[in-house]
């Protein structure tokens, strides 16, 4: 195969991959400008050395549902209910997995008033908490939870 055919074969093979070859002669180098303005090249970022951006989570970044784990009702005397939090993070940036956060939340629906509890969030995904026991006025009482504070602990 001649070198001309070989170059043509290489050019045709490279075209599907987004590389274009041109047989046109190289254009002359541009002449230097006499303008006083200078343009600095933008720094090239290296993904391997960039530190990832993490969120500074706020209460509004979380939604919470309460899962009823046990409910025992006593007619007109009300109910004893055990609930556990089901927490969802809805922030734009991820949470730093190297930090631990204390997430305080308020439970409404207990006949004595709001109940305040705390979840410890580590590794960005592991939660540690205790189930909450409530006494409600009746079986139809709505029990809700809302995150009220997020604090970094380390």
Backbone torsions as a table, in degrees:
resi	resn	phi	psi	omega
1	UNK	NA	134.7	-179.5
2	UNK	-75.8	160.7	-178.6
3	UNK	-65.0	-31.0	178.3
4	UNK	-66.5	-42.4	178.8
5	UNK	-68.2	-36.6	179.2
6	UNK	-64.8	-44.7	177.5
7	UNK	-63.3	-38.4	177.7
8	UNK	-65.1	-39.8	178.8
9	UNK	-65.2	-40.7	178.3
10	UNK	-64.3	-42.8	-179.7
11	UNK	-62.9	-43.2	179.6
12	UNK	-67.6	-33.5	178.8
13	UNK	-70.6	-36.0	-176.6
14	UNK	-76.2	-26.1	-175.8
15	UNK	-58.2	-43.2	179.9
16	UNK	-63.6	-18.7	-177.9
17	UNK	-95.3	10.6	174.6
18	UNK	91.2	6.7	178.9
19	UNK	-101.7	126.1	-179.4
20	UNK	-109.3	141.0	176.5
21	UNK	-112.9	145.7	179.2
22	UNK	-130.9	138.7	178.1
23	UNK	-91.9	0.5	-178.9
24	UNK	-70.1	147.4	178.5
25	UNK	-66.8	153.9	-178.8
26	UNK	-65.5	140.1	178.5
27	UNK	-73.8	153.9	178.4
28	UNK	-66.5	147.6	179.0
29	UNK	-63.9	141.2	-179.7
30	UNK	-65.6	149.3	178.3
31	UNK	-78.1	147.9	-178.9
32	UNK	-63.2	145.2	-179.4
33	UNK	-86.7	151.0	177.7
34	UNK	-102.1	10.6	-179.4
35	UNK	-67.5	146.4	-179.4
36	UNK	-79.8	-18.3	-178.6
37	UNK	-75.0	140.5	176.0
38	UNK	-118.9	145.9	179.2
39	UNK	-115.7	121.9	177.4
40	UNK	-88.3	138.3	177.8
41	UNK	-66.9	146.0	178.1
42	UNK	-71.2	141.2	179.5
43	UNK	-64.1	142.9	178.4
44	UNK	-88.7	126.8	-179.1
45	UNK	-90.3	142.0	177.9
46	UNK	-110.0	110.5	-177.2
47	UNK	-57.9	-26.2	-178.9
48	UNK	-72.2	-25.2	-177.5
49	UNK	-106.1	-6.8	179.2
50	UNK	-73.2	140.0	174.5
51	UNK	-86.5	134.4	-178.4
52	UNK	-67.4	151.0	177.5
53	UNK	-88.0	128.7	178.7
54	UNK	-118.1	156.5	-179.3
55	UNK	-79.6	154.3	166.2
56	UNK	-104.0	88.4	-169.0
57	UNK	-62.5	143.1	177.6
58	UNK	-119.5	163.4	178.2
59	UNK	-55.6	-35.0	-178.3
60	UNK	-70.3	-12.0	177.5
61	UNK	-80.1	-6.4	-176.3
62	UNK	-117.6	146.0	167.9
63	UNK	-120.9	152.6	-176.6
64	UNK	-137.7	136.7	169.3
65	UNK	-120.0	151.2	175.6
66	UNK	-109.5	129.3	179.1
67	UNK	-98.0	125.4	177.9
68	UNK	-79.3	119.0	-179.9
69	UNK	-97.2	-26.2	179.2
70	UNK	-155.4	139.6	178.1
71	UNK	-145.2	122.9	179.5
72	UNK	-129.3	113.7	-176.4
73	UNK	-102.6	151.9	-176.5
74	UNK	-126.2	47.5	179.7
75	UNK	63.8	-126.7	-177.8
76	UNK	-75.4	-8.4	-179.0
77	UNK	-81.6	-6.8	178.5
78	UNK	99.5	-162.6	-175.2
79	UNK	-136.5	151.0	168.1
80	UNK	-101.7	128.1	-174.3
81	UNK	-132.0	133.5	172.0
82	UNK	-107.6	128.9	-178.6
83	UNK	-126.8	153.9	174.2
84	UNK	-128.2	144.9	-179.4
85	UNK	-76.4	143.8	171.5
86	UNK	-121.4	99.2	-171.2
87	UNK	-98.8	136.9	176.0
88	UNK	-127.0	132.2	175.9
89	UNK	-94.2	129.0	-177.6
90	UNK	-124.2	21.5	179.0
91	UNK	-72.0	163.0	-178.5
92	UNK	-75.8	-46.5	179.8
93	UNK	-93.0	153.5	178.7
94	UNK	-70.9	160.9	176.4
95	UNK	-84.9	140.4	-179.9
96	UNK	-63.6	118.1	-178.0
97	UNK	-72.1	-12.2	179.7
98	UNK	-90.3	0.0	-178.9
99	UNK	-112.9	157.0	175.6
100	UNK	-113.9	136.4	-179.3
101	UNK	-122.3	140.7	171.3
102	UNK	-100.3	118.5	-178.3
103	UNK	-109.2	113.7	-178.9
104	UNK	-94.5	137.1	179.6
105	UNK	-138.1	158.2	-178.9
106	UNK	-116.4	132.7	176.9
107	UNK	-105.3	127.9	176.2
108	UNK	-109.2	144.7	178.1
109	UNK	128.8	-14.7	177.2
110	UNK	-73.5	139.0	-176.7
111	UNK	-66.2	-18.4	178.5
112	UNK	-88.5	-7.1	-178.5
113	UNK	121.0	-175.7	-177.2
114	UNK	-62.4	146.9	176.7
115	UNK	-113.8	130.6	-180.0
116	UNK	-105.3	128.8	-179.9
117	UNK	-133.5	168.9	-179.4
118	UNK	-135.7	141.1	174.5
119	UNK	-113.6	137.5	172.4
120	UNK	-100.0	122.3	-178.2
121	UNK	-110.4	118.3	178.5
122	UNK	-124.5	158.7	179.5
123	UNK	58.3	14.1	-179.3
124	UNK	75.9	-11.0	-176.8
125	UNK	-139.4	-19.0	-175.7
126	UNK	-90.2	123.9	-179.7
127	UNK	-111.4	139.7	174.1
128	UNK	-124.2	126.6	-177.8
129	UNK	-156.9	170.0	174.2
130	UNK	-114.6	139.8	175.2
131	UNK	-60.8	152.1	-179.8
132	UNK	-107.5	137.2	176.8
133	UNK	-106.3	127.6	-178.2
134	UNK	-123.3	157.0	169.7
135	UNK	-118.0	120.8	-178.8
136	UNK	-106.6	159.7	-178.9
137	UNK	-71.9	-24.1	-179.0
138	UNK	-166.0	173.4	-176.8
139	UNK	-70.8	-19.0	-179.0
140	UNK	-94.9	5.8	-178.9
141	UNK	-65.6	131.2	178.7
142	UNK	-83.0	129.0	179.3
143	UNK	-111.7	124.7	-178.5
144	UNK	-131.6	159.2	177.2
145	UNK	-132.2	146.5	179.8
146	UNK	-145.3	133.0	177.6
147	UNK	-72.0	130.8	-177.5
148	UNK	-114.2	-20.0	-178.7
149	UNK	-157.9	146.5	174.7
150	UNK	-132.2	124.5	-179.0
151	UNK	-132.7	135.4	175.7
152	UNK	-77.9	135.4	-176.6
153	UNK	-108.9	-7.6	177.6
154	UNK	-137.3	NA	NA
